[in-house]
């Protein structure tokens, strides 16, 4: 079994309140969950208006599949143009 995890740090320049930020983060997470077989959550910077840390996880039998899914998730988030991805990190853990 392989667990793939990814974190994305987003910059949300148009958000001037936590309510605006939650709206953008919710749209990103919902769209990712609907398109990919991953778990997704906001995991960092909950109290900042213009920053968000998102975490994604996928379980697979093959490390290449897990890495591919996480790469596609990152590309999808970038393509949404709802926020700017300023940092990303991916790791595949063999269990």
Secondary structure, 3 states (H helix, E strand, C coil): CEEEEEEEEEECCCCCCHHHHHHHHHHHHHHHHHHCCCEEEEEECCCCCCEEEEEEEEEECCHHHHHHHHHHHHHHHHHHCCCEEEEEEEEEEEC
